[in-house]
Amino acid sequence: MNRYKCPACSGNQYTSADTAEGCIYCGHQKLEKMDKLETEESEVEK
């Protein structure tokens, strides 16, 4: 399972595919692949 985060809306997407294009929430085309599936505590505090 891979986690992708949208830099535009901060939405998280999960997929078994190695690549993902297009945010399902806002339509932004460039997604960032995250190293971990779980959210870090430091991300939650932001």
Contacts in CASP RR format, 6 or more apart in sequence:
PFRMAT RR
TARGET T0000
AUTHOR 0000-0000-0000
METHOD contacts of the structure
MODEL  1
MNRYKCPACSGNQYTSADTAEGCIYCGHQKLEKMDKLETEESEVEK
1 14 0 8 1.000
1 15 0 8 1.000
1 16 0 8 1.000
1 37 0 8 1.000
2 14 0 8 1.000
2 15 0 8 1.000
2 16 0 8 1.000
2 17 0 8 1.000
2 18 0 8 1.000
2 20 0 8 1.000
2 33 0 8 1.000
3 12 0 8 1.000
3 13 0 8 1.000
3 14 0 8 1.000
3 33 0 8 1.000
3 34 0 8 1.000
3 36 0 8 1.000
3 37 0 8 1.000
4 12 0 8 1.000
4 13 0 8 1.000
4 14 0 8 1.000
4 15 0 8 1.000
4 20 0 8 1.000
4 31 0 8 1.000
4 32 0 8 1.000
4 33 0 8 1.000
4 34 0 8 1.000
5 11 0 8 1.000
5 12 0 8 1.000
5 13 0 8 1.000
5 31 0 8 1.000
5 32 0 8 1.000
5 34 0 8 1.000
6 12 0 8 1.000
6 13 0 8 1.000
6 23 0 8 1.000
6 25 0 8 1.000
6 26 0 8 1.000
6 27 0 8 1.000
6 28 0 8 1.000
6 31 0 8 1.000
6 32 0 8 1.000
7 28 0 8 1.000
7 30 0 8 1.000
7 31 0 8 1.000
7 32 0 8 1.000
8 23 0 8 1.000
8 26 0 8 1.000
8 27 0 8 1.000
8 28 0 8 1.000
9 23 0 8 1.000
9 25 0 8 1.000
9 26 0 8 1.000
9 28 0 8 1.000
11 23 0 8 1.000
11 25 0 8 1.000
11 26 0 8 1.000
12 34 0 8 1.000
12 39 0 8 1.000
13 20 0 8 1.000
13 23 0 8 1.000
13 24 0 8 1.000
13 31 0 8 1.000
14 37 0 8 1.000
20 31 0 8 1.000
20 33 0 8 1.000
21 29 0 8 1.000
21 31 0 8 1.000
22 28 0 8 1.000
22 29 0 8 1.000
22 30 0 8 1.000
22 31 0 8 1.000
23 29 0 8 1.000
23 31 0 8 1.000
END
